[in-house]
Amino acid sequence: MQVIEAQQVSALLEVEKLVEAVRDAFASDFGMPQRQVFHLDSSSDDAFAVLPAWDERYTGVKAFTYLPGNPAKGLDTLASKVLLFCRQTGAALAVVDGTELTYWRTAAVSALAADYLARKDAEVLCVCGTGRLAPYMALAHAAVRPIREIRVWGRDQTKVAAMIEQLASQRPDLNYSVVDDLAKDIAEADIVSCATGAPEPLVLGQWVQPGTHVDLVGNHGRDKRECDSELVARSEVYVDSRLNVLNEAGELLIPISEGLFDESQVRAELAELCSGAVVGRSDDQQVTLFKSVGTALSDLAAASLVYRQAVGEA
């Protein structure tokens, strides 16, 4: 059985290949029960989650812990592993570092959604957040659209500068700038990607211009959200999984409770876009919104790609 640690995960993956692997996974026949998230106590947001999925070749399950207070202790927020099995024989094939894998697959899922939902000529990307995930999001979006400029917003300017330096080392062909007026930069962006821990709306509907695509991945709380109800109400809304998003994401649950949005207004989930059952953006004036909370199938797609690369099958 292969044991594939974080450094090897990063060395084996490429954004473009991973986006296509996730596309293929969501377009195929698969099984994916609702992910199980267990809150460990009532005094914090500490959680433990289990995400199972399977397709014709593999069965997999990701288990992870989420402790948002860890950074203050110098520790990572996430700790995760993915177990990968052969679908036909049941044999255990690999244990894959799930933390690094999660960053890659989360970014790939958002980039895949943007490939259906963002304008083909999208050039300006505004990234909100400077945590571990944010650079992956920026680079993934730049892999599927002709991005020429990335604008970075964060509360800590030292982290903003460090992220821009990191991005520039990997994509020196792009232009970078610091967001000092969030309303202005969101209004000028073609794609807005949020990977923050903001409990209150960060992106307001009144700032977002026609033709913009908004990508929200940071929040997993029913009473928290990265955008306001106005943005949801005026957007064409898509999700990675109806089952999971409508159970966990305040971005949709709050406007539903306010009577400003209904779950029937969710246009499609990612599998419907990938299979061609639903067409994404239909004109250049639509505001599109993609909300992702994470799926076991994207973990399975990423872990199986890593495994195949590791053993020389891909």
N, C-alpha and C positions, 0 to 999 in steps of 0.2 A: 504494500500500500504506500502510495506517495504521501509525503508530508511536505506541503508547499507553504513556505513562510512568506511574510510580507514583502521582503526584498525581491524574492523570485516572482511573486505575483506581478509586481510593478515592472520587472524586467521582461516578462512574457507577454504583457498586454500592449496593444496598440488601440487607440481610440476608434479609428475607422473600422478595424476588424471587430471590435467589441460591439459597436453600434449595429453592424450587420448581423452579428450573432444574436443579439437581443431581438432585432427585427424578425429573424427567422423563428426564434422561439415563440414570440407572440403571435406569429402567423400560423403556427403548427397546432396539432392536437396536444393538449396538455391538461394536467390536473393541478389545481391550486386551491386548497381549502383556505378559509379566512385565517390570516396570521393571528397568533395569540400573543397578546401583550399583557404582562402581569405587572401591576404596580406593587412595589415591594413594601411600601409603608405609606401612611397617610400624611406624613410630614414633609415629604419631598417628592420629586418627580422621578426618583430612581425606579428603573424598570428592567424586566427580563422578558425577552421575546423569543418565540419559536416560529419559524417560517418553513413549511414543507411544500415541495412541488415535485412533479415528475413529467417526463415526456417519453418518447418512444425509446430513447437510449439510456437515460439516466434518471435516477431518483436522488433527491437531495433534501437536506434540511439545514437551515442556518439557525444557530442559537447565538444571541448576543445580550450583553448587559449594557445599559445606558445609565450613566451616573453623571448628570450635568454639573455636579459640584466638584468633580475630579480636577478640572484645570486649575482651580485654586490651590490644590494640593500638589500640583506638578504632575498630574496623572492624566491619561487619555480619557475622554468621555465614553468612548465605545471600546468594548472588547468582544471579539466575535470569532467564530469558527464555522466553516461549512463542511458537512460530511457528504461525500459523493459516493453513490452506489451504482452498480450496473443494473439497469432496469430488467434485463433478461435473466440474469443469474442471481441477482441480489448481492453479489460480492462487493465488499467495501473497496473502493478504488483510491480515495484520497481524502486527506484532511487539509483544507485550504484556509489560510488566514482570511478571516471574514472582514476584518477591519479595513485593510487595504482594498480588498475586493469591493466592499461597500462604497468606498469613495469612487472607484472606477465605474461600477455599475450604475450608481445614482446619476452620475454625470452622463453616462451613455444613454440612459433612459430619457433624461431631459433633452439631450441632443437629438435623439430619435424622434421624440414628440415635436421638437422644433422643426425637424425635417418635413413634417406634415403640416405644421401650424404657423411657422414664421414665414414672412415674405421671402421670396427667392432672392431678392436684392438686399436683404438685411445686412447692414454694414456696421452699425454702431451698437455695441453691447454694453449695458450697464449692469455690473455685478454688485449686489449688496451682500456684504459679509466678507470676513477675512479669516475665517476658521480653516480647519484642515481640508474641508470639502471644496471651498470656494475656488481655488486654482483649477481643480479638476473640472468644475462647471464651466469656467471661462474657456479652457482649452478645448473641451468637448463641443461647445457651441461654435467655436471658431473652426472646428473640423467639418461642420455640416453647412455652414453659410459663409459667404464671402466677407467675413468680418475684417474691417480695416482698423477699427479703434475699440479699445476696451477701457471703460471708465469704472473705477473701483471706489465703492463707498464703504466706510467702516467707522466705528466710534473711536478706535485707537489708530492715530495717524502713523505710528511706528509700524503697526501691522499692515496698514495700507501700503506703505513704502516697501516693506519686505515682500508683500505679495506681488506688487508690480515688478520688483526686481526678479523674483522667481519666474513670473510669466515671460518677462523680456528675455530671460536666459534660454527659454524654450521656444519662444516665437519672437525673435528679434525683428521680424518683418512687420509687426503690428505697432500701432501707436497706442500709448497708454497715458491716462490722466487720472488725477485725484478728483473725486466728486466733492465739491464744497457747497453745492446747492442741489440737494436731492431732487426737489421739484423740477428744477430746470433740466437736469441731466436725464431724469426719467422721461420728461416731455420730448427730449431730443433723441431718445434711444429707439432703436428698431426692436431690440430684444431686451427685456429686463429679467434678470435671473437672481432670485433671492435664496440664500442659504444662511439664514441667521437664526438666532435664538430669540428674536423679538416677540414678546408676548402681546404687544399691541400693534395695530396696523402701521406698517412702514411705507407701503406703497398705496397711495390714494387714487381713487378712480378719477378725480378731477385733473390729475397730472397726466394721465395716460392718454396719448393721442391715437386717433384712428390708424389702423394698420400695425399697431404694436402687438408683439407677443410677450406675455408675462409667464414666467416659470417660477413656481413656488415649491421649495423642497424642505425648508428649514423647520417647519412646525409639525408636531405630531399630537398636539393637545386639543381637546374638544372646546376648551374655553380660550384658546389663543389663536392668533392669526397674523400673517405677514401682510395682508391687504385688507382694505375696508369692504363693506357690503356693497358700496356703490360700484366698485370695480367688478365684483362678481355679477351684479345685476346687469351690467352693460356689456359683458363679455360672452363669447362663445366658449363654454366651459368644457374641458376635457380632463380625464383623470387616468392614473395608471391602473387603478382598480376601484370600481364603484363600491364593492363590498368593504374594502379597507378604508377608503377616503371617507365614505359616509358614516363610518363608525368612529373615526379618529380626528378628522381635520376641522378645526374651527373655522377655517376660511369658508367652508360651505355650510357647516352646521349652524353657525351664528346667523348668517342671513336667512337660512331656512327657518330658524326660530323666530326671526323678526318678520316673517311673511314676505320677504323681498326676493326669495328664490325658492325653487322647488326641485327636489331631486330628479324629477322627470326632465328638467331642463339641462341636465348633464348630457352633452351631445354624444359622447362616446368615451369608451375606455381604450387603452392603448391597443389591445388585441383587435378591436374593431377597425382601428386605423391601419394596423399592419396587415390584416387580412383583406383589406379593401372593402369591407362591409360598409364603412362610413368614410366619406371623403373629408379631409380636413379643411384647411382654409380655402374658401371659394372666391374671395375677392380681396383686393389690397386695402380695403377700408375697415375690415373687421378687426375688432380687438379680440384676440384669442388668449385663453388662460389655461395653463396646464398645472394641475395640482397632483403632486406625487408624495406618497408616504412610504413607498418601498414595497416591493413584491418578492415573493419567494422565487417566482419564475425568472426574474432578472438575475437573482443570485445564482440560480441553477445554470442559466446561460453563461454567465461569467465564469463560474467555477469549472464548468465542463470545457470551456474554451481554454482556460489555464491548464487543465489536466491534459487535454489533447496536445497543447504546445509542449508541455513538460515531457510527455512520452513520445513526441515526434509524430503524432497522428494528424496534426494540422499545420 
